[in-house]
Amino acid sequence: QVQLVESGGGLVQAGGSLRLSCVVFGRTLSSQAMGWFRQAPGKEREFVSAFTWSGGTTYYADSVKGRFTISRDNAKNTVHLQMNSLKPEDTAVYYCAAGPKDYSGSYYYTTAYPYWGQGTQVTVSS
């Protein structure tokens, strides 16, 4: 059984930074592809970032490219999402997700990830 536990959300002013963390229980990080998604009220859950172990590839949504950075701490089985230059439109519940590293489809979609965390709220005030 895989469990994901997110932390690090909060309230921040526009232009500020937050770092989200996701601890993975039940699987080693190296056996998973990891993703971050977010969902604002009344909107669909959308892709934010992901990395796979195949070539160490990272992916970012265009809306966060250059501002957000995904990283991993293998020793702590933890994935981080560093979010800089935050904007009010970044306000959402952020979810960590884990999936098979050899998935044949796209990591941009929720269907790639069978395991999800409970989410952490990020609120950016203007």
C-alpha positions in Angstrom: 0.0 0.0 0.0 1.4 3.4 -1.0 0.6 6.4 1.0 1.5 10.0 0.2 1.4 12.8 2.7 1.7 16.4 1.6 2.7 19.4 3.7 3.9 23.0 3.3 0.8 24.8 2.1 -0.4 28.0 3.5 -1.2 31.7 2.9 1.3 33.8 1.1 1.3 37.2 -0.6 1.7 37.5 -4.4 5.4 37.3 -5.3 6.2 35.1 -2.3 7.4 31.5 -2.1 6.3 28.2 -0.6 7.8 24.8 -0.7 5.5 21.8 -0.7 6.7 18.4 0.4 5.3 14.9 -0.2 6.5 11.9 1.8 6.0 8.6 0.1 5.3 5.6 2.3 5.2 2.0 1.1 7.4 2.3 -2.0 10.8 3.6 -2.6 10.9 6.9 -4.5 13.1 5.4 -7.2 10.3 3.0 -8.2 7.8 5.7 -8.9 7.1 8.5 -11.3 5.9 11.5 -9.1 3.6 14.3 -10.0 2.0 17.4 -8.6 -1.5 18.5 -9.6 -3.7 21.3 -8.3 -7.4 22.0 -8.2 -9.0 25.4 -7.7 -12.7 25.7 -6.6 -15.0 24.9 -9.5 -12.2 23.8 -11.8 -10.8 20.5 -13.0 -7.7 19.1 -11.4 -4.7 20.2 -13.5 -1.2 19.1 -14.0 1.6 21.2 -12.4 4.8 19.2 -12.6 6.2 15.7 -12.7 9.5 13.8 -12.9 10.2 10.3 -14.1 13.2 8.2 -13.4 13.7 7.4 -17.1 16.4 9.9 -18.0 15.5 12.0 -15.0 13.1 13.9 -17.0 11.0 16.7 -15.5 7.8 18.2 -16.8 6.1 21.5 -16.0 2.9 23.1 -17.0 3.4 26.3 -19.1 1.7 28.3 -16.4 4.4 27.5 -13.8 7.5 27.0 -16.0 10.3 29.1 -14.7 8.7 29.7 -11.3 8.2 26.2 -9.9 10.8 23.5 -9.4 10.3 19.8 -8.6 13.0 17.9 -6.8 13.5 14.8 -4.8 15.3 13.7 -1.6 15.9 10.0 -2.0 17.2 9.6 1.6 13.9 10.9 2.9 11.7 9.4 0.2 10.3 12.9 -0.3 9.4 15.0 -3.3 9.4 18.8 -3.1 7.7 21.5 -5.2 9.4 24.8 -4.7 7.1 27.6 -5.8 8.4 31.1 -6.4 6.9 34.3 -7.7 3.5 33.1 -6.7 0.4 34.6 -8.2 -3.2 34.7 -7.0 -4.1 32.3 -9.8 -1.8 29.7 -8.2 -4.4 29.4 -5.4 -5.6 25.8 -5.2 -5.4 22.6 -3.3 -2.1 20.9 -4.4 -2.0 17.2 -4.7 1.0 14.8 -4.8 0.6 11.7 -6.9 2.6 8.5 -7.6 2.6 6.2 -10.5 4.5 3.5 -12.3 7.8 4.8 -13.7 7.3 2.7 -16.9 3.8 4.1 -17.7 3.3 4.1 -21.5 1.0 7.1 -21.6 1.4 10.8 -20.6 2.3 11.9 -17.1 0.4 15.1 -17.7 -2.9 13.3 -17.0 -4.3 12.1 -13.7 -4.8 8.6 -15.1 -1.1 8.0 -14.9 -1.2 8.1 -11.1 -3.0 5.5 -9.1 -1.9 6.9 -5.7 -2.8 10.4 -4.4 -2.2 12.4 -1.3 -4.9 14.2 0.6 -3.9 17.6 -0.7 -2.6 20.8 0.9 -4.1 24.3 0.4 -2.1 27.1 -1.1 -3.6 30.5 -1.0 -2.0 33.5 -2.7 -3.3 36.9 -1.8 -3.0 39.9 -4.1 
